[in-house]
Amino acid sequence: MTGTRFALLTFPLLFGACVDLLGEGDTANRCDEDVALYQLDERSPLGFTAEDVLENALGTRWEAASWVTGDGITEITFTLAWDGGPVLFHDLEDLGGESYPTAASLCEDWLEVVVDLTFATDDGSFDESATVSLVASDPESPFVDFALDPSALSGRYEVVELEADQWDVVHLMVYNSFRGGSISGDIRLLAERTEAEDGAESVSDAAIEDVLVWPAAAY
């Protein structure tokens, strides 16, 4: 997967794009959001149900994955299960205005299903479990997009892509799309820090480093 992402536990790609383009505060003013609790078989205004979304994502899938730092190929496996987690419909409305006339299309509706996910690599680098949001604006291509603390992993992955001690916060950002019975995605490192300038004003800095990508041919 390439492009810009906003990787927090329950925030989807489309909302993240809005954040990155407009800034977090501006997004709150740009898109009005209502969230409603739905039943699993309740049809959303998008024309599909949470059952339709889960049908394309539940179970176990695997794919060859490439280490970006040159450590070769491994196999990554994703297993997704639903154990009664909430179904939420996010109704976004563009508030209009002239400040960002090209951004209206980013205020799009989406369906969220809270699921249990595990993913692991054959080489033991990752062996992780998390409760995450499965996100869909199209039932045929739901995805997950979430963050992990690299210092609290069950696998043996260690940060080598950047000097972790030079940053205030380091996150692992995991993205995976379920489409057509296959998976595709990546893992990236997001590092952030704040530096003092002239003892008064502060300057924020961030870096994104690729870690793992699948299918392997995608890198």
C-alpha positions in Angstrom: 0.0 0.0 0.0 1.3 3.4 -0.9 0.2 6.9 -0.1 -0.7 8.9 3.0 -2.3 7.2 6.0 -3.4 8.3 9.4 -2.8 5.2 11.6 -4.7 5.3 14.8 -6.8 2.4 16.2 -10.2 3.3 15.0 -9.7 6.0 12.4 -9.9 5.0 8.7 -7.8 5.9 5.7 -10.3 8.3 4.2 -10.5 10.3 7.5 -6.8 10.3 7.8 -6.4 11.8 4.3 -8.6 14.6 5.4 -6.5 15.1 8.5 -3.2 15.1 6.6 -4.5 17.6 3.9 -6.3 20.0 6.2 -4.7 19.7 9.6 -6.5 18.1 12.5 -8.2 21.2 13.8 -9.3 22.2 10.3 -10.8 18.8 9.7 -13.0 19.0 12.8 -14.4 22.2 11.3 -14.7 20.9 7.8 -16.5 17.6 8.4 -19.5 17.2 10.7 -19.7 13.6 11.9 -22.6 11.6 13.4 -22.0 8.0 14.6 -24.9 5.5 14.9 -24.9 2.0 16.4 -26.1 -0.6 13.9 -27.0 -4.2 14.0 -24.9 -6.8 12.1 -27.5 -7.4 9.5 -28.8 -3.8 9.3 -28.3 -2.2 5.9 -26.4 1.0 6.0 -27.1 4.1 3.8 -24.1 2.9 1.7 -26.2 -0.1 0.6 -24.5 -2.9 2.5 -24.4 -4.4 6.0 -21.7 -5.3 8.4 -22.3 -9.0 7.5 -21.4 -8.1 3.9 -18.1 -6.6 5.1 -17.2 -9.5 7.3 -17.9 -12.0 4.6 -14.9 -10.5 2.7 -12.5 -10.4 5.7 -13.2 -13.1 8.3 -10.8 -16.1 8.5 -7.1 -16.6 7.8 -5.2 -15.3 4.8 -1.5 -15.2 4.1 0.9 -13.6 1.6 4.6 -13.4 0.9 6.1 -10.2 2.3 9.3 -8.2 1.6 11.5 -6.7 4.3 12.4 -3.2 3.1 15.8 -3.2 4.8 17.0 -6.1 2.7 16.4 -9.0 5.0 14.6 -11.0 2.3 11.2 -12.6 2.1 8.9 -13.9 4.8 5.3 -15.0 4.9 2.7 -12.9 6.8 -0.6 -14.3 8.0 -3.7 -12.4 9.1 -6.5 -14.0 11.0 -9.6 -11.9 11.7 -12.6 -12.9 13.9 -15.7 -11.2 15.1 -16.9 -11.8 18.6 -19.8 -9.4 19.0 -17.9 -6.1 18.6 -20.0 -3.0 17.9 -21.0 -2.0 14.4 -20.9 1.8 13.8 -22.0 3.9 10.9 -20.1 7.1 10.5 -22.2 9.8 8.7 -19.9 12.6 7.5 -21.3 15.9 6.2 -19.2 18.6 4.4 -19.7 21.8 6.3 -18.8 23.8 3.2 -16.9 27.0 3.1 -14.3 28.4 0.7 -11.1 27.7 2.6 -10.6 24.2 1.2 -12.8 23.9 -1.9 -11.1 20.7 -3.2 -11.5 18.7 0.0 -15.3 18.2 0.1 -15.1 14.7 -1.4 -13.0 13.6 1.6 -16.0 13.9 4.0 -17.3 10.4 3.1 -19.5 8.0 5.0 -18.0 4.7 6.3 -19.0 1.6 8.2 -16.9 0.3 11.1 -16.9 -3.2 12.6 -14.8 -3.8 15.7 -13.0 -7.1 15.3 -10.2 -9.3 16.8 -7.1 -9.6 14.6 -3.9 -11.5 14.9 -1.0 -11.3 12.5 2.3 -13.1 12.4 5.4 -13.6 10.2 7.0 -16.9 9.6 10.4 -15.6 10.8 9.0 -14.7 14.2 9.4 -10.9 13.9 5.7 -10.4 14.5 3.2 -12.5 16.5 0.7 -9.9 17.5 -3.0 -9.6 18.5 -5.1 -6.5 18.7 -8.7 -5.4 18.8 -9.1 -3.1 15.8 -11.6 -1.4 13.5 -12.5 -3.0 10.2 -13.4 -0.1 7.9 -15.4 -0.1 4.7 -16.9 2.4 2.3 -17.1 -0.5 -0.2 -17.9 -4.0 1.1 -15.6 -5.6 -1.4 -12.5 -3.9 0.0 -12.5 -3.5 3.8 -9.3 -2.7 5.5 -7.7 -2.3 8.9 -5.3 0.5 9.8 -3.9 0.7 13.3 -0.8 1.5 15.4 1.3 -0.7 17.7 4.0 0.2 20.2 7.3 -1.4 18.9 8.5 -1.8 22.5 5.5 -3.9 23.5 5.4 -6.6 20.8 5.1 -10.3 21.2 7.3 -11.0 18.2 11.1 -10.3 18.1 11.1 -7.3 15.7 13.4 -4.5 16.7 13.6 -1.0 15.3 16.5 -0.8 12.9 15.1 1.5 10.2 15.8 4.7 12.3 17.5 5.6 15.6 14.6 5.2 18.0 16.3 7.0 20.9 16.4 10.2 18.8 12.6 10.5 18.7 10.0 11.2 21.4 7.5 8.7 20.1 7.8 5.8 17.7 4.7 3.9 16.4 4.4 0.9 14.1 1.6 1.6 11.6 -0.1 -1.6 10.2 -2.3 -1.4 7.2 -4.0 -4.4 5.5 -6.7 -4.5 2.8 -8.9 -7.6 2.3 -10.0 -7.8 -1.3 -10.9 -10.7 -3.6 -9.8 -13.3 -1.1 -6.3 -11.9 -0.9 -4.5 -9.4 1.3 -2.2 -6.5 0.6 -0.6 -3.9 2.9 2.4 -2.7 4.7 4.0 -1.9 8.1 5.7 1.5 8.6 7.4 3.3 11.4 6.1 6.7 12.3 8.5 8.7 14.5 7.7 12.1 16.0 9.7 14.6 18.1 9.5 18.2 19.3 12.7 20.3 19.3 13.2 23.6 21.1 14.3 26.5 18.9 16.0 29.5 20.5 14.6 28.4 23.9 11.2 29.7 23.0 9.4 28.4 19.9 9.1 24.7 19.4 9.5 22.9 16.1 7.9 19.5 15.4 9.6 16.9 13.3 8.3 13.5 11.9 9.7 10.7 9.8 8.1 7.6 8.1 10.1 4.6 7.3 8.9 1.5 5.4 9.4 -1.8 7.3 7.5 -4.6 5.5 5.3 -4.8 2.4 3.1 -7.4 0.9 2.6 -8.9 -1.6 6.4 -9.2 -1.9 6.3 -8.1 -5.5 4.7 -4.8 -4.4 8.1 -3.5 -3.2 
